[in-house]
């Protein structure tokens, strides 16, 4: 199993996803600002993985604070992480978890020592990692029944072990079906401009021995029309209370094409990705990344000098295009708000 991120003797270790698929290397962060840099420059990416990285980064920052400054500087560290990537709600969910644990420790014992608080924060970050892996495996158990023997599955971006604490969300469902012995084939969208499909998903599929073929993003509709896609499974970076889904740019186009060609379109994401405070997808903030990611291809210019580019990292798929949302609590169908309540999702009870 790929080790996306781990805690090693007071340091955060993560696989450098910028180097894949050509080199498997790891970086070690010994200071919380290094974790912030890793989130910003896409060393680590994927909503659940970013949340885990933030939790570990906060624990790391607290660990390095003098005892007298702990209460004063803890929230500044949290704020620094909250300014990294705006779309993925798992980031903010993890920060809130760390704040709650911090406040609980101080409230429970008036004379608590800084060392005990630091230990508690480290435990909470590790708990978030462990919970994520368990949730992914549960998603796989629930979602694999949607995949039939012989199916061809289209996926977009990377929602595998690299995007999570381990196992994966969308790829976790695919992985579970493969482990069950179903003969499946995966069509991997390359996912421009950073090629998370071509670089990361293809790498995971090859490592796992799951039959897969790489396609360009613009080929997907043609394959659907020709009856070569049985279902689409993608991940999510934020799900609004009504079931609208923010995911990697290009997801909306796939959902529309799937609807037009009567192909089921599934989203796999943990309950922590559902944002009860965001009523619809119109309220989800969309991250705009640097235009050079579009104007260049692996460092090589592909557009005329002085040309401009748009580079939104995500788009929003309205709930009417989504067949079901696969979570660790089960498979949720429309009306999604009702489904979230019935599943016992936090904040919807």
Helices and strands as residue ranges (DSSP letters): E 5-7, E 12-15, E 26-29, H 32-40, H 47-63, G 67-69, H 70-82, H 89-108, H 114-143, G 144-146, E 152-155, G 161-163, H 170-179, E 185-189, H 196-196, I 197-201, H 202-208, E 212-215, G 217-219, H 220-225, E 231-234, E 238-240, E 245-248, H 251-260, E 264-268, G 271-273, E 274-275, G 281-283, H 292-295, E 296-297, E 300-301, E 314-317, G 319-321, E 324-327, E 330-332, H 336-343
